Amino acid sequence: MAVVVVLFLLVGSIAALLVSGGGGDDADGAGGQEEVVPLPDGHPALELARRDANDPLALGEADAPVVMIEYADFQCAFCGTHARGAHGMLVEEYVERGLLRIEFRNFPINGPESDAAARAAWAAGRQGRFWEFHEAAFAEEFHLESGRFSEEGLTELAEEAGVPDVERLLADMESDEAGEAVGADAEEAMDLGITTPPSFLVNGQPLQGARPFAEFVELIEPLAEAAEGS
């Protein structure tokens, strides 16, 4: 019973914080963050970070002081805005310095092509090309269900991403394992009360929408400092 109560409180608090952020897709931001108070060791939100050194859907050291979990849909326009903007700056400024780990979670909510893209991205990861696929998929703006993630579109994206065996990718994405992996990511997001991608948990601290780089900095800097000082 105690575990259920803790999980309920965790879900409620994260959902409330995501909703209270308001205007989550305003790329210009709406001001600074509240004072960041790191969650205590053992908090359930911190346990969501998988820290698997072999996870192809993650960037950065497994023991980085800050882990950012990103819930995203490859057909989400604001996810694309983040991928083409703040994501690269986060990698350069924090991931490459060993301060930040990014763990991607598939959260396909925009129809069949979203699901196909998520499965294909997972399959690209099986060949060590997830992040190259991620970059190709988000490289430009496009309309929902445009055919970008049809079989033909996915073949082109896989080739652009340098996936060694495209036929294997097309087969892997239809596997039960692909469905289970994508489903587990999506279920995690829904269990947390997340309804809109992109949504982020930065050492358990929620942030929603295609936020400007500065807002990520306002979270990451104090969290990294607190973790390194503990």
BELHU-V86566 format. One record per residue. SS is DSSP state (A for helix, B for strand, O for the rest). PSI is psi in whole degrees, -180 to 180 (999 if undefined). Layout:
<<SS;PSI> <SS;PSI>>
//
This chain:
<<O;-39> <A;-40> <A;-42> <A;-43> <A;-44> <A;-44> <A;-41> <A;-44> <A;-39> <A;-49> <A;-45> <A;-43> <A;-41> <A;-44> <A;-43> <A;-42> <A;-38> <A;-43> <A;-41> <A;-16> <O;-27> <O;153> <O;42> <O;-16> <O;13> <O;104> <O;-13> <O;-13> <O;167> <O;28> <O;178> <O;168> <O;160> <O;166> <O;132> <O;120> <O;111> <O;144> <O;148> <O;152> <O;138> <O;-4> <O;138> <A;-32> <A;-31> <A;-24> <A;-10> <A;-24> <O;126> <O;-33> <O;40> <O;115> <O;-20> <O;11> <O;114> <O;-12> <O;21> <B;151> <B;137> <O;169> <O;141> <O;-27> <O;21> <O;146> <O;-25> <B;132> <B;126> <B;115> <B;128> <B;124> <B;116> <B;158> <O;130> <O;-14> <O;5> <O;122> <A;-40> <A;-28> <A;-39> <A;-41> <A;-45> <A;-45> <A;-36> <A;-8> <O;-93> <A;-33> <A;-51> <A;-37> <A;-37> <A;-41> <A;-48> <A;-42> <A;-34> <A;-44> <A;-47> <O;-19> <O;-1> <O;11> <O;-23> <B;141> <B;133> <B;123> <B;116> <B;137> <B;129> <B;129> <O;69> <O;107> <O;0> <O;33> <O;-174> <A;-39> <A;-30> <A;-44> <A;-42> <A;-42> <A;-42> <A;-44> <A;-41> <A;-40> <A;-44> <A;-44> <A;-36> <A;-37> <A;-30> <A;-22> <O;18> <O;24> <O;27> <A;-50> <A;-28> <A;-39> <A;-43> <A;-47> <A;-44> <A;-42> <A;-36> <O;12> <O;-25> <O;163> <O;151> <O;166> <O;154> <O;145> <O;44> <O;-7> <O;-2> <O;-33> <O;28> <O;175> <A;-42> <A;-44> <A;-41> <A;-36> <A;-44> <A;-43> <A;-41> <A;-42> <A;-42> <A;-36> <O;-4> <O;27> <O;124> <O;-41> <O;95> <A;-37> <A;-39> <A;-42> <A;-47> <A;-32> <A;-45> <A;-36> <O;-18> <O;2> <O;159> <A;-35> <A;-40> <A;-46> <A;-41> <A;-41> <A;-47> <A;-42> <A;-39> <A;-42> <A;-47> <A;-40> <A;-39> <A;-45> <A;-46> <A;-37> <A;-28> <O;-3> <O;13> <O;130> <O;-16> <O;123> <O;158> <O;143> <B;147> <B;148> <B;118> <B;102> <O;44> <O;-8> <B;121> <B;145> <B;132> <B;140> <O;177> <O;76> <O;153> <O;155> <A;-39> <A;-33> <A;-33> <A;-40> <A;-42> <A;-24> <A;-47> <A;-44> <A;-55> <A;-32> <A;-40> <A;-41> <A;-44> <A;-42> <A;-39> <A;-22> <A;-6> <O;999>>
//
